[in-house]
Amino acid sequence: MSFLDLHVSGQSIWIPYLVLLGLVVGYIAGLFGIGGGFLLTPTLITIFGIPAPVAVGSALSEKCGTSVASFLKYRELRFGEPKIDLIMLGGSLIGVDAGTRLLSYLVSLGTVHTGAGDLPVVRLVLDLTFLILLSLMAIYTFVEVSKSFLSETVRGDVTIPGPLAKLRIPPYVDLPHIGLKSVSVPMLAYLGFFLGVASGLMGIGGGVLLMPVLLYGLGLSARHAAGTGLLLLLATVAMGAFEQGLRGYVDLRLSMCLLIGSSIGSQLGVITTTKVRNRNLRLAFGSLVAATVIIIAVDAWPFRSLI
């Protein structure tokens, strides 16, 4: 036993591994303007063996620090539209509470017998949910990126209004900083609610789901999409971490080890964003999501008995 070992829920983890994981997740968070929970939560569960509820709660707690660092850096670079965050905030906070209650309910269901042995219901549901959502996201991202390579017009740092930006549900709001007019306020509010549910249930902050909505639904450039949603992400993960903490699902020692690396990585990620072409950022985002899907699929119970 080493003084560099951290014991979490019966698992002994070497602290430098957690710092390195935090560095990688923080870099991703800064690069794409997301919390990184879609990578952090499954990694804590599948590779480090952390129970799903503790992984969700601790990931949300860690992202509070990462979100602050990324938000301040993007505000300095003047990327993003904070009006979107403010409109989505109310629905998102309600959604976080709903997602957290759903997580507690799944924990209360106990285990289910599978071909690979008894498996907690909450683990089964989270694995399948991650697989479905992230697979669809990766496929859609690759399809859109492939179209951009075939197109003579390459999207730059300008907004090309997408289908959600043209949705006619009043009242409307103008978003001049990113070049959008008459965007539906109810549409943004409902999006906030569903992202909040995902955050409370899966510990992902909602950023990985919001990014494709901003890119392809509203039509923002990758840099403006990365800078938008960070204020919403901060409020959402703070609310989620508080509720998870009340239920005993947050390990602050684990969160702080991750935060040591992520606070540095997030700054490096934001700097990289300013130097990479918009199309390449989208391709990198899709590749990262696809890699996460593979990690989860290999470890998920339907496949474990085959390897």
Buried (B, 14 or more C-beta within 10 A) or exposed (E): EEEEEBEBBEBEBEBEBBBBBBBBBBBBBBBBBBBBBBBBBBBBBBEBBBBBBBBBBBBBBBBBBBBBBBBEBBBEBEBBBBBBBBBBBBBBBBBBBBBBBBBBEBBEEEEEEEEEEEBBBBBBBBBBBBBEBBBEBBBBBBEBBEEBEEEEEEBEEEBEBBEBBEBEEEEBBEBEBBBBEBBBBBBBBBBBBBBBBBBBBBBBBBBBBBBBBBBBBBBBBBBBBBBBBBBBBBBBBBBBBBBBBEBEBBBEEBBBBBBBBBBBBBBEBBBBBEEBEBBEBBBBBBBBBBEBBEBBBEBBBBEBEEE
